[in-house]
């Protein structure tokens, strides 16, 4: 009798897990659309309604609007909610950078990840940046996201240092600052949105600039 029950329990458990993941994805997708169209001020009730759930479910899964916004940004940076579940170091684009033996090609592959990131996450980040003036909560959220970006990009600088290819007179801290500045949304917007560069031209410039600043070549 016990053996007959176990498969059904496993099936029900798997089905509940799949339903929970589907609900989480629905909320992320709904929030992404509404944050982009209405800004950070969109009510959580509106996000819940678009996702087809009650607002308590949104809070149960994400805890707060700030945490939900961060999760939406993370999903956009990764290329979707499913990819966001994959550890950063295991994502194909990051593996391609990590496993590349030639330093200049490694930097070029890193630069190639940036246009897509800015296209996907840019609308939400611009909305947050424009709304944070005079709002302590939004300023903290912006600062947290920038610190998270600095930490993530800093790992690439540390890897270059570990491989012994970082420009000799450049400290790891300075290399992190270079990455954080050149790969910022502000730099992308200045060149692509304000000056009319194509993503391809921006990527080529970024690759060349990072190679000179980080590798000295």
C-alpha positions as a Markdown table, in Angstrom:
| # | Residue | x | y | z |
|---|---|---|---|---|
| 1 | Unk | 0.0 | 0.0 | 0.0 |
| 2 | Unk | 2.8 | 2.4 | 0.9 |
| 3 | Unk | 4.6 | 1.7 | -2.4 |
| 4 | Unk | 1.5 | 2.6 | -4.3 |
| 5 | Unk | 1.1 | 5.9 | -2.6 |
| 6 | Unk | 4.6 | 7.2 | -3.0 |
| 7 | Unk | 4.5 | 7.8 | -6.8 |
| 8 | Unk | 1.3 | 9.8 | -6.5 |
| 9 | Unk | 2.8 | 11.9 | -3.8 |
| 10 | Unk | 5.9 | 12.6 | -5.9 |
| 11 | Unk | 3.7 | 13.5 | -8.8 |
| 12 | Unk | 1.6 | 15.9 | -6.7 |
| 13 | Unk | 4.7 | 17.4 | -5.2 |
| 14 | Unk | 6.2 | 18.0 | -8.7 |
| 15 | Unk | 2.9 | 19.4 | -9.9 |
| 16 | Unk | 2.8 | 21.9 | -7.0 |
| 17 | Unk | 6.4 | 22.9 | -7.7 |
| 18 | Unk | 5.6 | 23.5 | -11.4 |
| 19 | Unk | 2.5 | 25.5 | -10.5 |
| 20 | Unk | 4.4 | 27.6 | -8.0 |
| 21 | Unk | 7.1 | 28.3 | -10.6 |
| 22 | Unk | 4.5 | 29.3 | -13.2 |
| 23 | Unk | 2.9 | 31.7 | -10.7 |
| 24 | Unk | 6.2 | 33.2 | -10.0 |
| 25 | Unk | 6.9 | 33.7 | -13.7 |
| 26 | Unk | 3.5 | 35.2 | -14.3 |
| 27 | Unk | 4.1 | 37.7 | -11.6 |
| 28 | Unk | 7.5 | 38.6 | -12.9 |
| 29 | Unk | 6.2 | 39.1 | -16.4 |
| 30 | Unk | 3.3 | 41.1 | -15.3 |
| 31 | Unk | 5.5 | 43.3 | -13.1 |
| 32 | Unk | 8.0 | 43.8 | -15.9 |
| 33 | Unk | 5.3 | 45.2 | -18.2 |
| 34 | Unk | 3.7 | 47.4 | -15.6 |
| 35 | Unk | 7.0 | 48.7 | -14.1 |
| 36 | Unk | 8.1 | 49.6 | -17.7 |
| 37 | Unk | 4.8 | 51.3 | -18.7 |
| 38 | Unk | 3.9 | 53.0 | -15.4 |
| 39 | Unk | 7.1 | 53.2 | -13.4 |
| 40 | Unk | 7.9 | 52.1 | -9.9 |
| 41 | Unk | 4.7 | 53.7 | -8.5 |
| 42 | Unk | 2.4 | 51.0 | -10.1 |
| 43 | Unk | 0.3 | 49.5 | -7.3 |
| 44 | Unk | 1.0 | 45.9 | -6.2 |
| 45 | Unk | -2.7 | 45.2 | -6.6 |
| 46 | Unk | -2.4 | 46.1 | -10.3 |
| 47 | Unk | 0.5 | 43.7 | -10.7 |
| 48 | Unk | -1.4 | 41.0 | -9.0 |
| 49 | Unk | -4.5 | 41.5 | -11.1 |
| 50 | Unk | -2.4 | 41.4 | -14.4 |
| 51 | Unk | -0.8 | 38.1 | -13.1 |
| 52 | Unk | -4.1 | 36.6 | -12.2 |
| 53 | Unk | -3.4 | 36.2 | -8.5 |
| 54 | Unk | -4.3 | 37.9 | -5.3 |
| 55 | Unk | -2.0 | 40.5 | -3.9 |
| 56 | Unk | -1.1 | 38.4 | -0.9 |
| 57 | Unk | 0.4 | 35.9 | -3.2 |
| 58 | Unk | 2.8 | 38.5 | -4.6 |
| 59 | Unk | 3.9 | 39.5 | -1.1 |
| 60 | Unk | 4.2 | 35.9 | -0.1 |
| 61 | Unk | 6.6 | 35.1 | -2.9 |
| 62 | Unk | 8.6 | 38.3 | -3.2 |
| 63 | Unk | 8.2 | 40.0 | 0.2 |
| 64 | Unk | 8.1 | 43.6 | -0.9 |
| 65 | Unk | 7.8 | 45.8 | -4.0 |
| 66 | Unk | 11.6 | 46.5 | -3.9 |
| 67 | Unk | 12.4 | 42.7 | -3.9 |
| 68 | Unk | 9.9 | 42.2 | -6.7 |
| 69 | Unk | 11.5 | 45.0 | -8.7 |
| 70 | Unk | 15.0 | 43.6 | -8.1 |
| 71 | Unk | 13.8 | 40.1 | -9.2 |
| 72 | Unk | 12.3 | 41.6 | -12.4 |
| 73 | Unk | 15.6 | 43.4 | -13.2 |
| 74 | Unk | 17.6 | 40.1 | -12.5 |
| 75 | Unk | 15.3 | 38.2 | -14.9 |
| 76 | Unk | 15.7 | 40.8 | -17.6 |
| 77 | Unk | 19.5 | 40.8 | -17.1 |
| 78 | Unk | 19.6 | 37.0 | -17.4 |
| 79 | Unk | 17.3 | 36.9 | -20.4 |
| 80 | Unk | 14.2 | 35.6 | -18.7 |
| 81 | Unk | 12.9 | 34.2 | -15.4 |
| 82 | Unk | 14.0 | 30.7 | -16.2 |
| 83 | Unk | 17.6 | 31.8 | -17.0 |
| 84 | Unk | 17.6 | 33.9 | -13.8 |
| 85 | Unk | 17.3 | 30.6 | -11.8 |
| 86 | Unk | 20.6 | 29.5 | -13.3 |
| 87 | Unk | 23.7 | 30.5 | -11.2 |
| 88 | Unk | 25.5 | 33.4 | -13.0 |
| 89 | Unk | 28.7 | 31.5 | -13.5 |
| 90 | Unk | 26.8 | 28.7 | -15.2 |
| 91 | Unk | 25.0 | 30.8 | -17.8 |
| 92 | Unk | 26.2 | 30.2 | -21.4 |
| 93 | Unk | 27.4 | 33.7 | -22.1 |
| 94 | Unk | 29.4 | 33.9 | -18.8 |
| 95 | Unk | 30.9 | 30.4 | -19.4 |
| 96 | Unk | 32.0 | 31.6 | -22.8 |
| 97 | Unk | 33.8 | 34.5 | -21.2 |
| 98 | Unk | 35.2 | 32.4 | -18.4 |
| 99 | Unk | 36.5 | 29.5 | -20.6 |
| 100 | Unk | 38.1 | 31.7 | -23.3 |
| 101 | Unk | 41.9 | 31.4 | -23.1 |
| 102 | Unk | 42.7 | 34.5 | -25.1 |
| 103 | Unk | 42.4 | 37.7 | -22.9 |
| 104 | Unk | 41.5 | 40.1 | -25.7 |
| 105 | Unk | 38.8 | 37.7 | -27.0 |
| 106 | Unk | 37.6 | 37.2 | -23.4 |
| 107 | Unk | 37.2 | 41.0 | -23.0 |
| 108 | Unk | 35.4 | 41.1 | -26.4 |
| 109 | Unk | 33.0 | 38.4 | -25.3 |
| 110 | Unk | 32.3 | 40.3 | -22.1 |
| 111 | Unk | 31.6 | 43.4 | -24.1 |
| 112 | Unk | 29.2 | 41.5 | -26.3 |
| 113 | Unk | 26.9 | 40.8 | -23.3 |
| 114 | Unk | 26.3 | 44.4 | -22.5 |
| 115 | Unk | 24.1 | 45.7 | -25.4 |
| 116 | Unk | 21.5 | 43.1 | -24.7 |
| 117 | Unk | 21.6 | 43.8 | -21.0 |
| 118 | Unk | 20.9 | 47.5 | -21.5 |
| 119 | Unk | 18.1 | 46.8 | -24.1 |
| 120 | Unk | 16.3 | 44.4 | -21.7 |
| 121 | Unk | 16.8 | 46.1 | -18.3 |
| 122 | Unk | 17.3 | 49.7 | -19.5 |
| 123 | Unk | 13.6 | 50.8 | -19.5 |
| 124 | Unk | 13.0 | 49.7 | -15.9 |
| 125 | Unk | 16.3 | 51.2 | -14.6 |
| 126 | Unk | 15.7 | 54.5 | -16.3 |
| 127 | Unk | 12.3 | 54.6 | -14.7 |
| 128 | Unk | 13.8 | 54.0 | -11.3 |
| 129 | Unk | 16.6 | 56.5 | -11.9 |
| 130 | Unk | 14.2 | 59.2 | -12.9 |
| 131 | Unk | 11.8 | 58.5 | -10.0 |
| 132 | Unk | 14.4 | 58.2 | -7.2 |
| 133 | Unk | 15.1 | 61.9 | -6.7 |
| 134 | Unk | 13.9 | 62.9 | -3.2 |
| 135 | Unk | 12.6 | 59.4 | -2.4 |
| 136 | Unk | 14.8 | 57.6 | 0.2 |
| 137 | Unk | 13.3 | 54.2 | -0.5 |
| 138 | Unk | 13.9 | 54.4 | -4.3 |
| 139 | Unk | 17.4 | 55.8 | -3.7 |
| 140 | Unk | 18.3 | 52.9 | -1.5 |
| 141 | Unk | 16.9 | 50.5 | -4.2 |
| 142 | Unk | 19.0 | 52.2 | -6.9 |
| 143 | Unk | 22.1 | 52.1 | -4.7 |
| 144 | Unk | 21.6 | 48.4 | -3.9 |
| 145 | Unk | 21.2 | 47.6 | -7.6 |
| 146 | Unk | 24.4 | 49.6 | -8.5 |
| 147 | Unk | 26.3 | 47.9 | -5.7 |
| 148 | Unk | 25.1 | 44.5 | -7.0 |
| 149 | Unk | 26.3 | 45.5 | -10.5 |
| 150 | Unk | 29.6 | 46.6 | -9.1 |
| 151 | Unk | 30.1 | 43.3 | -7.4 |
| 152 | Unk | 29.2 | 41.3 | -10.4 |
| 153 | Unk | 31.4 | 43.2 | -12.8 |
| 154 | Unk | 34.1 | 43.2 | -10.2 |
| 155 | Unk | 34.3 | 39.5 | -10.4 |
| 156 | Unk | 35.5 | 39.8 | -14.0 |
| 157 | Unk | 38.2 | 42.2 | -12.9 |
| 158 | Unk | 39.3 | 39.8 | -10.3 |
| 159 | Unk | 39.4 | 36.9 | -12.8 |
| 160 | Unk | 41.6 | 38.9 | -15.1 |
| 161 | Unk | 43.9 | 39.6 | -12.2 |
| 162 | Unk | 44.0 | 35.9 | -11.2 |
| 163 | Unk | 44.9 | 35.0 | -14.8 |
| 164 | Unk | 47.8 | 37.5 | -14.7 |
| 165 | Unk | 46.6 | 39.5 | -17.7 |
| 166 | Unk | 45.4 | 42.7 | -15.9 |
| 167 | Unk | 47.4 | 45.8 | -16.9 |
| 168 | Unk | 50.4 | 45.8 | -14.6 |
| 169 | Unk | 49.9 | 49.4 | -13.3 |
| 170 | Unk | 46.2 | 48.9 | -12.7 |
| 171 | Unk | 44.9 | 47.8 | -9.3 |
| 172 | Unk | 42.0 | 45.4 | -9.0 |
| 173 | Unk | 40.0 | 48.2 | -7.4 |
| 174 | Unk | 40.7 | 50.5 | -10.4 |
| 175 | Unk | 39.8 | 47.8 | -12.8 |
| 176 | Unk | 36.5 | 47.4 | -11.1 |
| 177 | Unk | 35.9 | 51.1 | -11.4 |
| 178 | Unk | 36.7 | 51.0 | -15.1 |
| 179 | Unk | 34.2 | 48.2 | -15.7 |
| 180 | Unk | 31.5 | 49.8 | -13.6 |
| 181 | Unk | 31.9 | 53.1 | -15.5 |
| 182 | Unk | 32.3 | 51.9 | -19.1 |
| 183 | Unk | 29.6 | 49.2 | -18.8 |
| 184 | Unk | 27.1 | 51.5 | -17.1 |
| 185 | Unk | 23.6 | 52.3 | -18.5 |
| 186 | Unk | 24.6 | 56.0 | -18.5 |
| 187 | Unk | 27.5 | 55.4 | -20.8 |
| 188 | Unk | 25.3 | 53.2 | -23.1 |
| 189 | Unk | 22.6 | 55.9 | -23.2 |
| 190 | Unk | 25.1 | 58.7 | -23.9 |
| 191 | Unk | 26.4 | 56.9 | -27.0 |
| 192 | Unk | 23.4 | 54.9 | -28.3 |
| 193 | Unk | 20.4 | 57.0 | -27.2 |
| 194 | Unk | 21.9 | 60.5 | -27.3 |
| 195 | Unk | 24.5 | 60.2 | -30.0 |
| 196 | Unk | 22.8 | 57.7 | -32.2 |
| 197 | Unk | 25.3 | 54.9 | -32.2 |
| 198 | Unk | 24.2 | 51.4 | -33.1 |
| 199 | Unk | 24.5 | 48.6 | -30.6 |
| 200 | Unk | 27.1 | 47.1 | -32.9 |
| 201 | Unk | 29.3 | 50.2 | -32.8 |
| 202 | Unk | 28.8 | 50.5 | -29.1 |
| 203 | Unk | 29.9 | 46.9 | -28.6 |
| 204 | Unk | 33.0 | 47.4 | -30.7 |
| 205 | Unk | 33.9 | 50.6 | -28.9 |
| 206 | Unk | 33.4 | 49.0 | -25.5 |
| 207 | Unk | 35.5 | 45.9 | -26.5 |
| 208 | Unk | 38.3 | 48.2 | -27.6 |
| 209 | Unk | 38.1 | 50.5 | -24.6 |
| 210 | Unk | 38.1 | 47.6 | -22.1 |
| 211 | Unk | 41.0 | 46.0 | -23.8 |
| 212 | Unk | 43.1 | 49.2 | -23.6 |
| 213 | Unk | 42.1 | 50.0 | -20.1 |
| 214 | Unk | 42.2 | 46.5 | -18.6 |
| 215 | Unk | 44.8 | 44.7 | -20.6 |
| 216 | Unk | 46.9 | 47.6 | -22.0 |
| 217 | Unk | 46.5 | 46.4 | -25.6 |
